[in-house]
C-alpha cells in the first residue's frame, strides 16, 4: 500500500497558481487489525493475550499522564502544557481561563518509518471542505487556541456553506462529542470564513469542522481540522 495524495489550490500563499498536497482516501487501521498483523506473522501470542497486553499498556500510559508525567516511548512522546493567560506572578490555574493540553510527537521508531512510506499521486475527485488554518484574531495565535466571543478565521478550500441550513456551517466538537454550531458569521467565502466564537465555549478541548452541501451534490461534505483547540480568556 502507498500513501495516496492529491493536489489542491493553496490559498495560504500570495501566489494564485501554486498548489498544496492533500492526503486522501487512506485506510484507517484499528487496534484489532494491528493485532491480526501481529499474530499473522506467526507469533505464539494469541489474539486475546495481545489485546489484553495492549489494554494494560494503554492503562499504564493513561495513568502516567493523569499523574502529570511526560511519557517517552519508541513510538510516541506525550507531554502536558498549559494554555491561557496568567494575569501576574501570583495568579494560579483557573479551569475557566486556562486549559491543560497534551502534546503528542512521534518517537524514534515512528520517525524512522517516514523514510519508508511510498507515495502515490491520485486525483482528488470527491470535493470536501479543506481547513488549512485556524486563527484567533484577538491573540494572533494559529492552530492553537480561541477566544470565546471574539472573531476567528478559518482559511482553506471549499469552505463556503448555506447559512440558512442548520445542518451546515462551522461546528466546534468537544472531546465527548458535544457539538456547538457557530451562529454569528461575518464572512462566508470559499477560501475564508470569519465568525464570532460562541461565548459558551469557555473550557475544554475542541476540534473544528466545516459542513457543506455543494451545488449539484446531495450529500453532506465535511472537513475537520485535526488539531485540538482550547479557549483562552
C-alpha positions in Angstrom: 0.0 0.0 0.0 1.0 3.6 -0.5 0.2 7.0 1.0 -2.3 8.5 -1.5 -2.3 12.2 -2.0 -3.7 14.8 -4.4 -3.0 18.4 -5.2 -5.4 21.3 -4.4 -5.1 25.1 -4.8 -3.1 26.7 -2.0 -4.9 29.8 -0.7 -2.4 30.4 2.1 0.2 32.0 -0.2 0.2 35.1 -2.4 0.8 33.0 -5.5 -2.6 32.3 -7.1 -1.2 29.4 -9.1 0.5 27.2 -6.5 -0.8 24.0 -5.0 -0.6 22.1 -1.8 -0.6 18.3 -1.2 -3.7 16.7 0.4 -3.5 13.2 1.9 -6.7 11.5 0.7 -8.6 8.2 0.8 -6.2 6.2 3.0 -7.3 3.3 5.2 -7.5 3.6 9.0 -6.1 0.7 10.9 -7.7 -0.3 14.2 -6.2 -2.0 17.2 -7.8 -5.3 16.3 -6.3 -5.1 12.8 -2.9 -4.3 14.3 -3.2 -7.5 16.5 -4.2 -9.5 13.4 -0.9 -8.4 11.8 1.0 -9.5 14.9 -0.4 -13.0 15.1 -0.4 -13.3 11.3 3.4 -13.2 11.3 3.5 -16.5 13.3 3.6 -15.1 16.8 2.8 -17.6 19.6 0.8 -14.9 21.3 -3.0 -15.4 20.9 -5.3 -12.6 19.9 -6.9 -12.4 23.3 -3.5 -12.2 25.0 -2.3 -9.5 22.7 -5.4 -7.4 23.2 -5.1 -7.8 27.0 -1.4 -6.7 26.9 -2.3 -3.7 24.8 -5.1 -2.7 27.2 -2.7 -2.9 30.1 -0.2 -0.8 28.1 -2.9 1.8 27.4 -3.9 1.9 31.0 -0.4 2.4 32.2 0.1 5.3 29.7 -3.1 7.0 30.7 -2.3 6.6 34.4 1.2 8.1 33.9 -0.3 11.1 32.0 -3.0 11.5 34.6 -0.3 11.8 37.3 1.3 14.7 35.4 4.2 12.7 33.9 5.8 13.0 30.5 5.8 9.7 28.5 8.5 8.8 26.1 8.3 5.5 24.2 9.8 4.3 20.9 6.5 5.1 19.2 5.4 8.4 20.6 6.2 11.1 23.2 3.4 12.8 25.2 3.9 15.8 27.5 1.4 18.2 29.0 1.4 22.0 28.7 -0.8 24.9 29.8 -2.7 27.4 27.6 -4.3 30.6 28.7 -3.0 34.0 30.0 -2.0 34.4 33.7 -2.6 37.9 35.0 0.5 38.2 37.1 3.1 36.1 39.1 0.6 35.5 41.9 -2.1 34.2 39.6 -2.9 30.5 39.6 -4.5 27.9 37.3 -8.2 28.5 36.8 -10.1 26.0 34.7 -12.4 28.8 33.5 -9.5 30.7 32.0 -6.8 28.1 31.4 -6.6 24.6 29.9 -4.2 21.6 30.1 -3.1 20.4 26.7 -1.5 17.2 25.7 1.2 17.4 23.1 1.9 14.3 21.0 5.0 13.7 18.9 6.4 10.8 17.0 9.0 8.7 18.8 12.2 7.3 17.3 10.7 4.3 15.6 7.8 6.1 14.1 10.0 8.9 12.9 12.2 6.3 11.1 9.2 4.8 9.4 8.6 8.1 7.5 11.5 7.3 5.2 9.8 4.0 4.2 6.5 5.5 3.2 5.7 5.1 -0.5 3.7 7.8 -2.2 1.1 7.6 -4.9 -0.3 10.7 -6.5 -4.0 10.5 -7.3 -6.7 12.9 -8.5 -8.8 14.5 -5.8 -12.2 13.6 -7.1 -14.7 14.0 -4.2 -14.9 17.6 -3.2 -14.9 18.4 0.5 -14.1 21.4 2.7 -10.4 21.6 3.5 -9.4 23.6 6.6 -5.8 24.7 6.3 -5.5 27.2 9.1 -7.5 28.5 12.2 -6.6 31.9 13.5 -7.7 33.6 16.7 -7.7 37.3 15.6 -7.6 38.6 19.2 -4.5 36.7 20.3 -3.0 36.2 16.9 -2.4 32.5 17.6 -2.7 30.0 14.8 -4.0 26.4 15.2 -3.7 26.6 19.0 -6.5 28.4 20.9 -9.5 30.6 20.6 -11.1 33.5 22.5 -14.8 32.9 23.3 -17.0 35.8 22.0 -14.2 37.0 19.7 -13.7 36.8 15.9 -11.8 33.8 14.5 -10.8 33.0 10.9 -10.7 29.7 9.0 -8.8 29.6 5.8 -8.8 26.8 3.3 -10.6 25.5 0.2 -14.3 25.0 -0.5 -15.4 26.4 2.9 -18.5 28.3 1.9 -21.8 26.8 3.1 -25.6 27.6 3.1 -26.1 29.8 6.2 -29.9 29.0 6.1 -29.4 25.3 6.6 -28.8 24.5 10.3 -27.0 21.2 9.4 -24.3 23.1 7.5 -21.8 25.5 9.0 -18.9 25.7 11.4 -19.1 23.4 14.4 -16.9 23.1 17.5 -16.7 19.4 18.5 -15.9 18.7 22.2 -14.0 15.6 23.4 -17.3 14.0 24.5 -18.8 14.6 21.0 -20.9 17.6 22.0 -21.4 19.9 19.0 -21.7 23.7 19.1 -22.7 25.4 15.8 -21.4 28.9 15.1 -24.4 31.3 14.8 -22.7 34.6 14.2 -21.0 34.6 10.8 -19.1 37.6 9.4 -17.7 36.3 6.2 -18.7 33.2 4.2 -16.3 32.7 1.2 -14.8 29.5 -0.3 -11.3 30.4 0.9 -12.1 32.1 4.2 -14.8 32.1 7.0 -14.9 34.8 9.6 -17.1 34.3 12.6 -17.6 35.0 16.3 -16.7 32.1 18.5 -19.6 31.0 20.7 -19.3 32.6 24.2 -20.3 29.3 25.9 -17.1 27.6 24.9 -15.1 28.6 28.0 -13.5 25.3 29.0 -12.4 22.0 27.4 -10.7 20.9 24.2 -12.3 21.2 20.8 -11.8 20.3 17.2 -13.5 22.3 14.4 -15.5 21.2 11.4 -17.0 22.8 8.4 -20.0 21.1 6.9 -21.4 21.9 3.5 -23.6 20.6 0.7 -22.1 21.6 -2.6 -24.0 22.6 -5.7 -25.1 19.6 -7.7 -24.4 17.3 -4.8 -27.0 15.8 -2.3 -24.8 14.5 0.5 -23.1 16.5 3.2 -19.4 17.1 2.9 -17.3 17.5 6.0 -13.8 18.9 6.6 -12.2 18.8 10.0 -9.0 20.5 11.4 -7.4 17.6 13.3 -5.8 19.9 15.9 -7.0 20.4 19.4 -8.1 23.9 20.2 -8.5 25.3 23.7 -10.3 28.5 24.9 -8.4 31.4 26.4 -9.8 34.5 28.2 
